[in-house]
Amino acid sequence: DGKALDEIPFKETANYVKKVKRNMKIYDFHSHIYPEKIAQKAVQSVGEFYGIGMDGKGTAKALLKEGKGCGVTNFVVHSVALTASRVEAIND
């Protein structure tokens, strides 16, 4: 329907990706993951900040599992720091 993949909810994207040839590499170029102990809270906070529903659990393990389930072979993970003072800790 003319939408870019990043405008489609993850579960609908998964259905589309399953139709793509299995020998293609599929990259998700905008992913976020968080340490286990803060992942759920971080996902909830990001969703509230942007006013959007969030599907993921926010962990590396969950991201890899979801990717495998829909054919995504690689991820580019972006760090998120809400204040400048947190950048170094987030990137470590």
C-alpha positions in Angstrom: 0.0 0.0 0.0 3.0 2.3 -0.5 4.2 2.4 3.1 7.9 2.1 4.0 8.8 -0.9 6.1 9.6 1.4 9.0 6.0 2.7 9.0 4.5 -0.8 9.4 4.2 -2.4 12.8 6.8 -5.1 13.5 4.4 -8.0 13.3 3.1 -7.0 9.9 6.6 -6.4 8.7 7.4 -10.0 9.7 4.7 -11.3 7.5 6.0 -9.4 4.5 9.6 -10.4 5.1 8.6 -14.1 5.2 7.7 -13.8 1.6 11.1 -12.5 0.6 13.6 -15.1 -0.8 15.4 -17.0 1.9 18.9 -16.4 0.4 18.7 -12.7 0.8 20.2 -10.9 3.7 17.8 -8.6 5.4 19.0 -5.8 7.7 17.1 -3.9 10.3 19.0 -0.6 10.3 17.3 0.9 13.3 17.2 -1.2 16.4 17.6 -0.5 20.1 18.5 -2.9 22.9 19.1 -2.3 26.6 20.6 -4.2 29.5 18.2 -6.9 30.9 17.7 -5.0 34.2 16.3 -1.9 32.5 15.0 -3.1 29.2 11.3 -3.3 30.0 11.3 0.1 31.6 13.3 1.6 28.8 11.0 0.3 26.1 8.0 1.7 28.0 9.6 5.1 28.5 10.6 5.4 24.8 7.0 4.5 23.8 5.5 7.0 26.2 8.0 9.7 25.1 7.1 9.3 21.4 3.4 8.4 22.0 3.6 5.1 20.2 3.0 1.5 21.1 6.1 -0.7 21.5 6.1 -4.4 20.7 9.6 -5.5 21.7 11.1 -6.5 25.0 14.2 -4.4 24.5 16.8 -7.1 25.0 19.4 -8.5 22.6 18.0 -12.0 23.1 14.5 -10.9 22.2 15.6 -8.9 19.2 17.6 -11.9 17.8 14.6 -14.2 18.4 12.2 -11.8 16.7 14.6 -11.3 13.8 15.0 -15.0 13.3 11.3 -15.5 13.3 10.7 -13.1 10.4 13.9 -13.5 8.4 15.9 -10.5 9.5 19.6 -11.6 9.3 21.4 -8.6 10.7 20.7 -5.6 12.9 22.3 -2.1 13.3 21.8 -1.2 16.9 21.7 2.4 18.1 22.4 3.5 21.6 20.0 5.9 23.4 21.1 8.4 26.0 18.5 10.8 27.3 21.2 13.2 28.7 24.7 14.1 27.6 26.1 12.9 30.9 24.9 9.3 30.1 26.4 9.0 26.6 29.7 7.4 27.8 28.0 4.9 30.1 25.4 3.9 27.4 28.1 3.4 24.8 30.1 1.2 27.1 
